[in-house]
Each structure stands twice: as C-alpha cells, then as structure tokens.
C-alpha cells in the first residue's frame, strides 16, 4: 500500500550507526492487496525500523489476522530489508520481505517471501508524485503470483494527502484504492475506499471503506 501519511518523521533513536523508529496503528479492516485478512474485524499493528548508512534498512511489522485464514495462526509477523537510493526526483527501493505466521499448522504453504522493487518519482515543486511497485514470490505457489501496483499521490491544501492506486495480483485479483490522509497532533488518519475484483469464477467481488489510525515515534 502506498503511504498517504503527511506527518513529520519521528525523531529516531540512535544506536551506533542505526537510527531506530517505531510505529503503531489500528485498521478498521486489515486488507492485503484488497483481500480481508481478519474477517471483518479490526487489526492492531506494531512495527520497528532501522535505518543504516548507505540507504540500507531493516524492519519488522506485526498485525492481527484471522486464524481460519492462516492455518491456526492469529498473528502476522513480517521481516524485511533492503536498500533505497535517490537520484534527483527519482527514488529507487529494492529488498526482500518474509511473511510469517507463528503457530500455524501447515509447515509448507503458510509462510512465504517476496522480492520487491519500487520506484517513486517526485518532481520538484510539484504536488504530484508517482509510484510503481513490483513484487515476485521466491517460491512458485499455485495460488499466488507476481504483484504490480501503480499509484499517484497529490499533496492537497490544508495538508491533506490524496492518493489513487491500481494493483494487479496475478492469478488472484485486481484492486483499486482511493484514499485521503491527514495528521492531527502527530497521529495519522487515512480513510480509504477499496474495490477488489477477483479472477476466480464464482468469487464475489468486494468493496470496502476502511479507516486506519497510526503514529510513528
């Protein structure tokens, strides 16, 4: 998901060469690529990120998921790392993310990982920025494939961030997201409309209206 947060970055905790930041949030519905991960229930999340020299970063993030979706696990725990570099108005980000589900009962199909590459174009003095992100599984799962997402963001007056994105998840679904974000007293609020169209015959397409609240510290 492309961030619509417009809050100032949290002051980092410095430990040796690393700068550590934390984040916490609550989602009225946890959608991953347009698919509900917690069966119409809200989901709390927490994360930690470490920024290292030369644009290298490491991080971890966790959120509540429905145990019936992830073979007995009620927690998603992600680990990721990569490197990001800026070249004028362009920022490139490449890395790897591992999705794990502690306590699951299927040792083969539940945990998985993806390689990713992202490109952000932010023309100087323009309120618009453009994004493209590509994810590719490190294994050939039969129910998941490549995912590509295109997005555009607009910094509107009154410090409101507007964004539109379109993602195509191979063998699964397409998802269109329209969102608006604003910060109050250091807390980020994002309201999003999500339209999901599934590829499988007989699978009902879905629409969602979600609210996410988050804070970095």
C-alpha positions as a printed NumPy array, in Angstrom:
array([[  0.   ,   0.   ,   0.   ],
       [  1.392,   3.413,  -0.829],
       [  1.525,   5.601,   2.27 ],
       [ -0.724,   8.648,   2.42 ],
       [  0.784,   9.911,   5.656],
       [  1.878,  13.539,   5.618],
       [  3.124,  13.759,   9.21 ],
       [  6.657,  14.749,  10.081],
       [  9.056,  11.857,  10.55 ],
       [  9.523,  10.7  ,  14.116],
       [ 12.809,  11.595,  15.796],
       [ 14.976,   8.495,  15.531],
       [ 16.619,   6.68 ,  18.412],
       [ 20.322,   6.37 ,  17.55 ],
       [ 22.062,   3.103,  18.407],
       [ 25.547,   3.023,  16.914],
       [ 25.212,   3.634,  13.149],
       [ 21.496,   2.76 ,  13.183],
       [ 18.563,   5.139,  13.569],
       [ 15.578,   3.325,  15.112],
       [ 11.94 ,   4.364,  14.765],
       [  8.739,   2.672,  15.898],
       [  5.158,   2.744,  14.643],
       [  1.817,   1.599,  15.98 ],
       [ -1.631,   1.64 ,  14.451],
       [ -5.133,   0.274,  14.195],
       [ -7.003,  -0.686,  10.988],
       [-10.797,  -0.974,  10.934],
       [-10.165,  -3.799,   8.43 ],
       [ -6.795,  -5.266,   7.506],
       [ -6.743,  -5.549,   3.722],
       [ -3.739,  -7.031,   1.923],
       [ -3.936,  -6.428,  -1.806],
       [ -7.667,  -5.999,  -1.483],
       [ -8.262,  -9.212,   0.474],
       [ -9.564,  -9.199,   4.064],
       [ -7.007, -10.731,   6.431],
       [ -9.045, -10.613,   9.652],
       [-12.607, -11.475,   8.577],
       [-14.297,  -8.065,   9.033],
       [-12.56 ,  -7.396,  12.346],
       [-10.203,  -4.565,  13.215],
       [ -6.486,  -5.234,  13.474],
       [ -3.855,  -3.587,  15.681],
       [ -0.293,  -3.344,  14.365],
       [  3.196,  -2.513,  15.601],
       [  6.495,  -2.093,  13.788],
       [ 10.141,  -1.149,  14.188],
       [ 12.548,   0.132,  11.535],
       [ 16.317,   0.607,  11.492],
       [ 17.94 ,   2.997,   9.006],
       [ 21.622,   2.237,   8.38 ],
       [ 24.328,   4.032,   6.366],
       [ 24.293,   3.924,   2.552],
       [ 20.499,   3.708,   2.398],
       [ 20.311,   0.231,   3.922],
       [ 17.292,  -0.531,   6.114],
       [ 15.869,  -3.392,   8.184],
       [ 12.484,  -3.743,   9.823],
       [  9.749,  -5.87 ,  11.314],
       [  5.967,  -5.435,  11.465],
       [  3.159,  -7.416,  13.073],
       [ -0.645,  -7.352,  12.966],
       [ -3.634,  -9.466,  13.98 ],
       [ -5.074, -11.878,  11.38 ],
       [ -7.857, -14.455,  11.413],
       [ -6.68 , -17.923,  12.426],
       [ -9.036, -19.618,   9.95 ],
       [ -7.248, -17.836,   7.093],
       [ -3.715, -18.723,   8.205],
       [ -3.961, -22.315,   9.417],
       [ -4.382, -21.632,  13.117],
       [ -2.207, -18.513,  13.388],
       [ -3.769, -15.281,  14.647],
       [ -0.651, -13.172,  14.073],
       [  1.24 , -11.996,  11.012],
       [  4.911, -11.233,  11.663],
       [  6.908,  -9.751,   8.791],
       [ 10.644,  -9.194,   8.411],
       [ 12.126,  -7.097,   5.637],
       [ 15.314,  -5.444,   4.489],
       [ 16.599,  -3.551,   1.504],
       [ 18.394,  -0.526,   0.166],
       [ 16.998,   2.774,  -1.083],
       [ 18.719,   5.464,  -3.127],
       [ 17.626,   8.811,  -4.582],
       [ 18.671,  10.155,  -7.974],
       [ 17.25 ,  13.62 ,  -8.47 ],
       [ 13.485,  13.341,  -8.442],
       [ 13.615,   9.517,  -8.522],
       [ 13.894,   7.213,  -5.501],
       [ 14.599,   3.508,  -6.008],
       [ 13.958,   0.854,  -3.334],
       [ 14.812,  -2.851,  -3.666],
       [ 14.556,  -5.534,  -0.989],
       [ 13.026,  -8.708,   0.374],
       [ 10.117,  -9.338,   2.749],
       [  9.295, -12.54 ,   4.653],
       [  5.687, -13.09 ,   5.779],
       [  5.48 , -15.458,   8.758],
       [  2.525, -16.689,  10.832],
       [  3.621, -18.013,  14.255],
       [  1.747, -21.084,  15.471],
       [  0.351, -22.114,  12.099],
       [ -0.248, -25.82 ,  11.491],
       [  0.897, -26.035,   7.851],
       [  4.673, -26.076,   7.557],
       [  4.687, -25.697,   3.775],
       [  2.068, -23.298,   2.456],
       [  1.591, -20.635,   5.143],
       [  4.884, -18.742,   5.403],
       [  6.257, -17.163,   2.223],
       [  8.54 , -14.412,   0.971],
       [  8.817, -11.909,  -1.863],
       [ 11.479,  -9.869,  -3.597],
       [ 10.397,  -6.333,  -4.436],
       [ 11.4  ,  -3.224,  -6.334],
       [  9.827,   0.23 ,  -6.02 ],
       [ 10.214,   3.484,  -7.903],
       [  8.945,   6.887,  -6.754],
       [  9.027,   9.984,  -8.953],
       [  8.514,  13.3  ,  -7.146],
       [  9.069,  16.274,  -9.481],
       [ 10.484,  19.308,  -7.676],
       [  7.868,  21.869,  -6.589],
       [  5.055,  19.644,  -7.863],
       [  2.242,  18.465,  -5.55 ],
       [  2.099,  15.209,  -7.516],
       [  4.235,  12.11 ,  -7.065],
       [  4.108,   8.814,  -8.93 ],
       [  4.845,   5.265,  -7.761],
       [  5.255,   1.809,  -9.195],
       [  5.993,  -1.314,  -7.132],
       [  6.718,  -4.871,  -8.235],
       [  6.701,  -7.999,  -6.026],
       [  7.732, -11.514,  -7.026],
       [  7.41 , -14.655,  -4.897],
       [ 10.579, -16.519,  -4.019],
       [  8.637, -19.768,  -4.477],
       [  6.173, -20.833,  -7.156],
       [  2.967, -21.062,  -5.162],
       [ -0.047, -22.145,  -7.185],
       [ -2.442, -19.58 ,  -5.701],
       [ -0.19 , -16.526,  -5.763],
       [  1.999, -14.862,  -8.331],
       [  3.55 , -11.551,  -9.258],
       [  2.018,  -8.339,  -7.994],
       [  2.423,  -4.916,  -9.597],
       [  0.915,  -1.677,  -8.353],
       [  0.78 ,   1.819,  -9.839],
       [ -0.065,   4.878,  -7.78 ],
       [ -0.282,   8.652,  -7.846],
       [ -0.383,  10.938,  -4.808],
       [ -1.396,  14.587,  -4.537],
       [ -0.487,  16.947,  -1.702],
       [ -3.709,  18.92 ,  -1.424],
       [ -4.184,  22.171,   0.501],
       [ -4.671,  22.008,   4.278],
       [ -2.009,  19.253,   4.498],
       [ -4.348,  16.619,   3.092],
       [ -2.811,  13.767,   1.084],
       [ -4.892,  12.212,  -1.684],
       [ -3.864,   9.   ,  -3.437],
       [ -5.125,   6.568,  -6.064],
       [ -3.552,   3.181,  -6.807],
       [ -4.257,   0.183,  -9.016],
       [ -2.769,  -3.233,  -8.308],
       [ -2.83 ,  -6.499, -10.265],
       [ -2.189,  -9.697,  -8.292],
       [ -1.513, -12.483, -10.794],
       [ -3.932, -15.447, -10.551],
       [ -5.88 , -13.707,  -7.768],
       [ -7.425, -10.275,  -8.194],
       [ -7.115,  -6.621,  -9.109],
       [ -7.576,  -3.861,  -6.549],
       [ -8.268,  -0.145,  -6.866],
       [ -7.745,   2.098,  -3.843],
       [ -8.717,   5.747,  -3.359],
       [ -7.606,   7.325,  -0.1  ],
       [ -7.324,  10.578,   1.809],
       [ -4.969,  11.151,   4.723],
       [ -4.368,  13.882,   7.268],
       [ -2.439,  14.226,  10.517],
       [ -3.73 ,  15.674,  13.778],
       [ -1.441,  16.144,  16.769],
       [  1.109,  13.729,  15.316],
       [ -1.444,  10.997,  14.626],
       [ -2.1  ,   9.913,  11.019],
       [ -5.657,   9.223,   9.838],
       [ -6.332,   7.581,   6.465],
       [ -9.769,   6.909,   5.015],
       [ -9.772,   4.559,   2.023],
       [-12.241,   3.086,  -0.468],
       [-11.064,  -0.273,  -1.828],
       [-12.617,  -2.072,  -4.804],
       [-11.483,  -5.685,  -5.294],
       [-12.228,  -7.789,  -8.38 ],
       [-11.347, -11.481,  -8.063],
       [-10.191, -13.603, -11.011],
       [-11.736, -16.908,  -9.918],
       [-15.091, -17.708, -11.479],
       [-17.919, -17.559,  -8.97 ],
       [-15.933, -15.489,  -6.447],
       [-17.854, -12.392,  -5.421],
       [-16.116,  -9.042,  -5.928],
       [-15.951,  -6.855,  -2.823],
       [-15.873,  -3.204,  -1.797],
       [-14.579,  -1.786,   1.483],
       [-14.434,   1.534,   3.316],
       [-11.634,   1.49 ,   5.871],
       [-10.121,   3.816,   8.458],
       [ -6.523,   3.5  ,   9.596],
       [ -5.034,   5.363,  12.55 ],
       [ -1.289,   5.34 ,  13.122],
       [  1.596,   7.049,  14.866],
       [  5.376,   6.958,  14.477],
       [  7.614,   7.517,  17.478]])
